[in-house]
Amino acid sequence: MERNALVELNPREAMALIQIAKAGVRAGTVSEDDLSRLHLLGLVEQRGMSMGLTAMGIQMIARLKHG
């Protein structure tokens, strides 16, 4: 599944992905729209009561860190 190979995140989505990577989703820290788009792109997944990064999400974080 290579859905995010060419996807560019807007700054708000990138910050949401970083927030999820660091601490997960807390009420009010990530908008529902951003969370839905990240999920649609296959970058995050539901893990019980929280959201976590998928393998593609981890790759996107690495790409964001390295510019």
N, C-alpha and C positions, 0 to 999 in steps of 0.2 A: 504494500500500500504506500504509494509515493505521493499522496495528496498535497503535502506541504513543500515539495521540492522547489517550486517557484513562487510560493506564497510570500507576499510581503505584508507584515503586520503594521498597522498604524501605531503611533507612539503609545496610545492608551492600551491597545491590545498587547503590545510588547511588555508594558509595565505590569499588566494583569498576569501575563505568563510568568514573569519574574517573581511576582508576589506569590503565585501558586507554588513555584519551585522552592521559594524560601520558607514559606510558612503555611501553605495551603490557603484555603478560602475562609475568611472570616466574614461574618455578616457585615455588609456595607463596604467591604474593601474592594470588591470586584463587581462591576455592573453585570446584570443578567445578560445584557446584549453581548458584552465582551466574552463572558463565560460561554454563552451559546455558540458564538462564532468559533472560539477556540476548540470547543467540543466538535462542532461540525467539521473543522479542519483536521480533526484527529490528533490534536496536540494535548488534550486533557481528557481524562475519563473519570467516571464516578467510581469512588472507592468507599463503599459503605456510606457513611454520612458526609464524606468530604470528596474533594476532587484532587486528582494527582496527575502528574505528567505521564504521557505515553512515551514510548521510545522516540517517536517523532518529536514530541515536545522537548525531550532532553536534547535531541539534535538541534532543535531551533534555539534553545538556550545557548548552546555552545556557539552556534552561528552568530547570535546576538552579541555574545561576549567578545568574539574575534572580529566583529565588524564586517 
